[in-house]
């Protein structure tokens, strides 16, 4: 899968993506990632990528020319998404949809957002993590990328990790335990120590349902 991320903090993004799952995915060539610095396409020598909004108001707006030039000159894989509050709310279903594509691109806004001509004439859609505001789209881009890439066949060492995790089948994942079996008087449920795989599976299914009912009953309703 080929992915391009456009940001004024490309180096920071690349540093994170070279670690852990994303790093291994690149090393194994499951992921071809480009983190592109929008400032390299600025309209002046100072690397200016923002200006005050027409009509007045607080804050600064990212300029259209550097973003257009960055996306078009790099041959960015389509679709191109802007990380924006008005976008489609990202979830497991969307991550699954993206994981089936040959590639996609993400544009990280900053300040008061991007010039609306980017929204109207450059992108194919927008993605939002939820009803809150971040300083920029970088954290959202990393969340989208990691949630998507881990679904690519071969990226995770154990394919069952994808089958039994939260949201894969509309519920939260069951509670997990590891050694020691007893800590400060708190013990691991006996069923997990029996070695009876049928009983363990049934316990996990029941616990997944109960945890979902308790914390995210909306998932059961949908």
C-alpha positions in Angstrom: 0.0 0.0 0.0 1.3 3.5 -0.9 0.4 6.3 1.5 1.5 10.0 1.4 1.0 12.4 4.3 1.3 16.2 3.8 2.3 18.3 6.8 4.5 21.1 8.0 5.9 18.5 10.5 6.9 15.8 8.0 10.1 14.9 9.9 8.1 14.3 13.2 5.6 12.1 11.4 8.3 10.1 9.7 10.1 9.5 13.0 7.0 8.0 14.6 6.2 5.9 11.5 9.7 4.3 11.5 8.9 2.7 14.8 6.9 -0.4 15.9 4.2 -1.8 13.6 4.5 1.0 11.0 8.2 0.6 10.9 8.0 -3.1 10.4 5.4 -2.6 7.7 7.7 -0.4 5.8 10.7 -2.7 6.2 8.6 -5.6 4.9 7.3 -3.5 2.0 3.7 -3.8 3.0 3.7 0.0 3.3 5.3 2.6 1.0 5.1 5.8 3.0 6.0 9.3 2.0 5.8 12.2 4.6 5.9 15.4 2.5 6.9 18.8 4.0 4.4 21.4 2.7 6.9 24.2 3.4 9.1 22.9 0.6 6.4 24.2 -1.8 6.0 27.6 -0.1 5.5 30.7 -2.3 8.5 32.5 -0.9 12.0 31.9 0.5 10.8 32.1 4.1 8.7 29.0 3.7 5.5 30.8 4.4 2.5 28.5 4.2 -0.2 30.5 6.1 -1.7 34.0 6.0 -4.5 36.0 7.7 -8.0 35.3 6.6 -9.9 37.5 4.1 -12.7 39.2 6.0 -10.8 39.4 9.2 -10.9 37.1 12.2 -8.6 35.4 14.7 -5.8 33.0 13.7 -4.1 32.1 10.4 -5.2 30.0 7.4 -3.0 27.6 5.5 -2.6 28.9 2.0 -3.9 27.0 -1.1 -0.8 27.2 -3.4 1.7 25.2 -1.3 -0.8 22.5 -0.6 -1.9 22.2 -4.3 1.8 22.1 -5.4 2.8 19.6 -2.8 0.0 17.1 -3.7 0.2 17.5 -7.4 3.9 17.5 -7.9 4.4 14.4 -5.7 1.9 12.3 -7.6 0.0 11.7 -4.4 -2.0 8.4 -4.4 -5.8 8.9 -4.6 -8.1 9.3 -2.8 -6.8 12.4 -1.0 -8.3 13.1 2.4 -8.1 16.3 4.5 -8.1 15.8 8.3 -11.0 18.2 9.2 -13.8 18.5 11.8 -16.5 18.2 9.1 -15.2 15.0 7.7 -16.5 11.5 8.0 -15.9 10.2 11.5 -13.2 7.6 11.4 -14.0 4.1 12.8 -13.0 0.5 12.3 -15.3 0.2 9.3 -13.5 3.1 7.5 -10.1 1.7 8.4 -11.2 -1.6 6.9 -12.3 0.2 3.7 -9.0 2.1 3.4 -7.0 -1.1 4.0 -8.5 -2.6 0.8 -7.2 0.4 -1.4 -3.9 0.4 -3.2 -3.1 3.7 -1.5 -4.4 7.1 -0.3 -3.1 10.5 0.9 -3.7 12.6 4.0 -3.4 16.4 4.3 -2.8 17.7 7.8 -4.2 21.2 8.4 -3.0 23.6 11.0 -4.0 27.0 12.6 -7.6 27.9 11.6 -7.6 25.3 8.9 -6.9 25.4 5.1 -8.1 27.7 2.4 -11.5 26.4 1.3 -10.3 26.0 -2.3 -8.4 23.0 -1.1 -11.6 21.5 0.1 -13.5 22.4 -3.0 -11.0 21.6 -5.8 -8.2 19.2 -4.5 -9.4 16.6 -2.1 -11.7 13.6 -2.5 -13.0 13.7 1.0 -12.3 14.5 4.7 -11.8 12.5 7.8 -12.5 13.4 11.4 -11.6 11.6 14.6 -14.5 13.0 16.5 -16.2 16.1 17.9 -13.1 17.9 19.3 -10.4 20.1 18.0 -6.7 19.4 17.8 -3.9 21.9 17.0 -3.4 20.2 13.7 -4.1 17.1 11.7 -0.9 15.2 12.4 -2.2 13.1 15.4 -5.3 12.3 13.5 -3.3 11.2 10.4 -1.1 8.9 12.5 -4.3 7.4 14.0 -5.8 6.8 10.6 -2.6 5.4 9.2 -1.9 3.0 12.1 -5.4 1.7 12.4 -5.4 1.0 8.6 -2.0 -0.5 8.1 -2.4 -3.0 10.9 -5.3 -4.5 9.0 -3.1 -5.3 5.9 -2.5 -9.0 5.5 0.8 -10.0 6.9 1.5 -6.8 8.9 0.6 -8.4 12.3 2.5 -11.5 13.4 -0.7 -13.3 14.4 -3.8 -12.9 12.2 -6.1 -13.8 15.2 -5.2 -10.5 16.7 -7.5 -8.9 14.1 -10.3 -11.4 14.6 -10.7 -11.1 18.3 -10.1 -7.4 18.9 -12.5 -4.6 19.7 -14.9 -3.5 17.0 -14.1 -6.3 14.6 -17.5 -7.9 15.2 -19.4 -5.1 16.7 -18.3 -5.6 20.3 -15.4 -4.7 22.6 -12.7 -7.2 23.2 -12.9 -9.4 26.3 -10.6 -8.6 29.3 -7.0 -9.9 29.1 -4.7 -11.3 31.9 -1.1 -12.3 32.1 1.4 -13.4 34.8 1.3 -13.5 37.7 -1.9 -15.5 38.3 -2.4 -13.7 41.6 -1.3 -10.1 42.5 -2.1 -8.3 45.7 -4.9 -10.8 46.3 -6.4 -10.2 42.9 -6.6 -13.5 41.0 -7.0 -14.4 37.3 -10.4 -16.0 36.6 -10.1 -19.7 37.2 -11.5 -20.7 33.7 -8.4 -19.1 32.0 -6.1 -21.5 34.0 -8.0 -24.7 33.1 -6.7 -25.3 29.6 -10.2 -26.0 28.5 -10.3 -24.1 25.2 -14.1 -24.5 24.7 -14.9 -23.1 28.1 -12.3 -20.3 27.7 -13.9 -19.4 24.3 -17.4 -19.3 25.8 -16.1 -17.2 28.7 -14.5 -14.7 26.4 -17.5 -14.3 24.3 -19.7 -13.7 27.3 -17.2 -11.2 28.7 -17.0 -9.4 25.4 -20.8 -9.0 25.4 -20.9 -7.9 29.0 -18.1 -5.4 28.6 -19.8 -4.0 25.5 -23.2 -3.8 27.3 -21.6 -1.9 30.2 -19.3 0.5 28.4 -20.6 0.8 24.8 -24.2 -0.3 24.6 -24.6 1.8 21.5 -22.5 -0.9 19.6 -25.1 -3.5 20.5 -28.0 -1.3 19.4 -26.4 -0.7 16.0 
